[in-house]
Structure formats: structure tokens, C-alpha cells
Amino acid sequence: MASLTARAQQPDDQQVNYQLAVIINGDTIPRYYLRDVNIIKQVSLTEEEIRKNKKLIRNIKKMLPYAKAARRELDIIDKEAANLSKSERRKYMKAKEDEIMDRYAAELKKCTISQGKVLLKLLDRETGKSAYTCVGELRGKVRAGFYQSFAWIFGFKLKARYDPEHNKEDNLIERITRYVEAGRL
């Protein structure tokens, strides 16, 4: 699925200018900064697909905010942990894990298995990494292996990658997610 982000009239980061208008040759010209526009290949959903996949749509709507929050948290963790020593990093990661568990564990424990599977796909979509890779980078390969074994019991695959180009289920998730993000569902 091809996509492109167009950035219209975005000011240079070096010279942020918050003028509402610019005067050129005596003419006052208003200045507007437009939001980013995603240009994507047509990814329509038929009415039949919407009807057949109501549960998946509901699950995506419920899990997408968690996936986006995870991406934000991982970005913060990557920036803050980059300059830490190994022992400081370990303490920092443990503290962040406890903080995240306190914040999200109660809500996520109420999720169904199918919602968990959707969340894993959306996490990969948002971060570009499998859940196994994320855990491995943050808490170590041993813990990632333990989580993978535990997840396997319930039918999850933490190493599975999100591939909407070659996987029909991932393609459907991608199309529904784009509709949800655009406010069309």
C-alpha cells in the first residue's frame, strides 16, 4: 500500500516565523500553515466488508489509542535512555515498566484475546518493530523469550510482523485503521 506525506508550507525549523501576514511589494498577503496531508492509494471498504468486520472495527477503535500511546512512550524512552550507562538504563527501564503497568495494566487486563492480537499488529504498525523486538530492546532477550513462550500458550506470536502488502488480514486492518484515523468509521 503506497503512501506519501505531503508537507505544505511548513516553516524551516531554523527560522520559525509566526507572522500572520507577509508584506511583499506593498501587498499584505496572509500566511497560513496547513496540516500534513497523507496521500494514499485508494483503500476503500465496501459496505459488505464493514458489515462482516464489525468486531474487528470495534477492536481497532479500542486498541488504536493504546498503540499510539505505546509509540509515544517508546520514543520518549529511546531519547531518555540513549545516554545512560548500563546500570542506569536498567533502573530507568524498570521504573518506566512499573509506571506503564500502573497506567495501563488494569484497562488492558479487561481486553479480549482478539483485541490483544489486534493490539500486537497495531503496535508493529506504529513502531515498525514486532512486540518481541520491542521487549527485547527494552527488557532483554531473556524476558522477551519468556513473554513469547507465555503468549504462545494463548495463540499469540510476538515475533509476527505486520505486513499489509502481503497478508490479507493485515491489509484489512490497515484499511480499517486508515478509515478510523480519517474519522470515516
Buried (B, 14 or more C-beta within 10 A) or exposed (E): EEEEEEEEEEEEEEEEEEEEEEEEEEEEEEEEEEEEEEEBEEBEBEEEBBEEBEEBBBBBBBBBEBBBBBBEBBEEBEEEBEEEEEEEBBEBBEEBBEEBEEEBEEEBEEBEEBBBBBBBBBBBBBBEBBBBBBBBBBBEEEEBBEBBEEBEEEEBBBBBBBEBEEBEBBBBBBBBBBBBEEEEB
